[in-house]
Structure formats: C-alpha cells, structure tokens
C-alpha cells in the first residue's frame, strides 16, 4: 500500500490516523466520568450493560472492515485490470456489509427482549432497540473509510472519527443532564446515551459522504460480476484478524453484561445493590482505556513498520521494532497500572465521587499490563502475517473469562469477575510472548531492562507513599472529601509520573533514537539527553 503514494506520505498519514485514534480513545474514556457523575452508579450500570453490544459492531464493521477494505483495494490497484477489480471489491463488500448490518440489526432490535432477559434486566430492551440502528450505517462508513485509506488519504477518515466522537460525547452528556434535571429516569438517560452513539455515527457518515463526493466518482455500470466468495472470505478473515485485540476487550465486557449482574441476583443480592455494585465495578473500564492509550497508539503505528521490515532480506529486519514495541508497551503498562493502584483511593473518589470497591477496581486495572502486551503483540504478529495462533489464544482467553465468571462471581461477586479478567489476559499475554519468541528467537529485552523497570516502579511507589503520608499528616485530613481527593490525587499523580519518567530517562531504559520512533516521544528524548549530559 505504501508504495502507491510513497513511504513518507504513508507514515505521515498513519501518524495522523494515530493521533485521531488517540483523541477518540481519550474522549471515549473521559466522557464516562462526567456521565457517571450525572447518573450515578446505577445509571452507569445501565449504560455499560448495553454499550458492549453496540460498540462490538461499530469496532468490527466501520473500523476494522475499513482497514481490510483499504488493503484489498490497494492490492487491486497493482494488479492487471485494477480499476475493474476495485469496482468488484467495492460492490461485493458493500452488498456483504448490507447483509451483515441487516442481520445484526435484526439480532439487536428483534432480539432485544430476549437479550435483556438473558442479562437479567428486562428494562434494558429499549436501549438495545435504540442502539440497533447504529448497525444500519456501517456499510457506507466502512466502504468510504476503506476507499480513502487505500489511497493514503487519512485526513478525511481522521476528521470523521474525531467529529463522530465529539458529536456522540456532546449528545450523551447534554441529554443525560437534561433527563436527570427533569424526569430523573436512569433508563431514559441510558437510552439517550445510546442514541448519542447512533447520531454520532450518522454525523461521521455525512461528513465522509461530503469528502467522498469531492474525491471519488462512482461508475454507472455495476453489471460486471466476478466471483464473490473469494472477496467475502478475504475481507472477513482480514477484518477479524485486524480487530482481534479490540474485540477481545469488548467480548470481556459482553461476558460481564450477561453474567455479573444476573449471577449476583441468583446468589441472593437484592436488585438495587446488584445494579449499583456492577456500576461501581464498571468504573474500571475508563481507567483501563486510559491506561492502554499508549499501547493502542503503538499497535496502530507498528503494523506497517513490521510488515515492511519483515520483507527485507538484509539487516535485522523487524527485530528492533518488535523489541522496542515490547519494552515500550510493558513499561507504560506497568507505570499506568501500578500508578493507578497506588493512588486508587484518591482516583476513585476524585473521578467517581465515592471510594467504593477500591480493592476490586485495583485488581481490575491490573489488566492494563497484559492488555498492553496483547494489543501490541497481535499487531506485530499481524504485520508478520501470523493470524491463526493469536486468534486461537485470544479465543481461549474469552472462554477462560466466561468460565472464571461462572465459577467465581457467585462466591466473590465483582471481585471474582475482576480476577477472572486479569488472570485470563495475563495467560493470553504470556502465550503470545512465547509464540512470538518461537517464531523469531529474539531476546525481547535484556535482564537489565527488567531491573531498571523494577527500580523505576519502586521509586515511584516509595515517593508517592512518602508524599501521601506527609499530605495526610500536614493537613490532618485523610482524604474524606472530594476536594481533598482531587488535591491529593492530583499532587500524587504528578509526583509519581515525574519520578517514574525521570528514573526511566536517567537509566536510559530506552535510547534517544528509540524515543524518537514512539509517537510523541521527542520531548522525552530531549529530557533524557539533558539528564545524561556529561558535565
């Protein structure tokens, strides 16, 4: 694909798409905080029960299908009779996606009552019906994104993604505020939040239609037919392989939607408490999303690098990029997860008003570490063309998560689900590491790397502990109000991040050249040079 418009242009476009993806992920994580503050834990439970259903289809069809389409169109461009082949791909994939979208729409709209019953809360049915309409816009969205990406024109796709998310977040928060100020119906607020997703998708489609009309002209003759099955098979396999790691997270959330609340009710917990408990447990979702932003951006950037470098017959090929990806994702995964855990009492209250279930949420955010590895390693293996084994590993993790919930939730409530998630993901990450090492026989990181990383982690933990003791003794308050949580939490987060990154830079866990390869790593490279400047 890169050869069509030059590697420089390709990497510039990839960077633009990476930045937009980071903005979208940040917005997706951050809006949940004011939304939870508006609707409370029960209202948050209502939204989080339905969110995975809608997001699953959005991520797979409009997101990952678009990437698969772009690859197929770019490959067709270089083949004989390329224009006709591209038209065949567009027509076949669009028809296929229309069929899929109608199928998914029927499942969500017509099956809403049954799905709500399976989740143990029949009042969720209207939300599922509202969310079902998002599937109807997937064919156009996926095809237009794929067409632009195949030409290396990432700006329209990036603009559409950010615009779509901004519209969505605005509608969710405004409607939630209006509903809570008037009817105070939590299910109505949840329904408006789901409607915000639908309207956001429509906004993205309309913007892309505007760009498409200016850039592409569609042939009037669509009567030429080529065999459809090879095209359908290729786009399906490509889209699934590309979306494996993203769908893994959503599958875990779907399992929680179907099992956690209903199992707690079956175990004797009253309905109101079960809803609030599940809502508090779901606070971990935006924290995890924020924690894996770095890994997500790396996973987007690393695929083309590994794909290109793996084909080189001279030099070290993709090895340096694989090593850098592993060391960076593990470093930021550990920093994010450990950092959240040591300031969790403050973070929980600072963001979500209360400090409930801090131990459970602390265990929940542990999954940031294996998820950081899974996101980047599935991307690396995708770039190497290895898809089958990672798919089996992640499918096994989903099965293990489901079994873990069935076994542990009845006895341990949401703690059992948190343990099940973190344990399943840790096993999947270890298996992916073993598989990659078997393929490449490379040393992912020297032993000194782990020593330095442990040192930075210990220094961060110790400094935060000492400052926390000082703050509590100096103020005479044990953080029992939200103001103190914001003040203390903000100070501790800033100090912890500064200490960790300073130790990382001083110990040169990554070289200056490596920092320059990481999105937004230029500032860290300059800081590292300053710290290690010889006097």
PyMOL commands that set and color helices and strands:
alter all, ss='L'
color gray80, all
select helices_A, chain A and resi 2-5+7-77+82-110+112-119+122-150+154-181+186-215+229-242+244-266+271-281+283-291+293-310+319-342+344-352+358-364+367-383+388-412+414-440+447-475+482-507+512-517+522-531
alter helices_A, ss='H'
color red, helices_A
deselect
rebuild
show_as cartoon
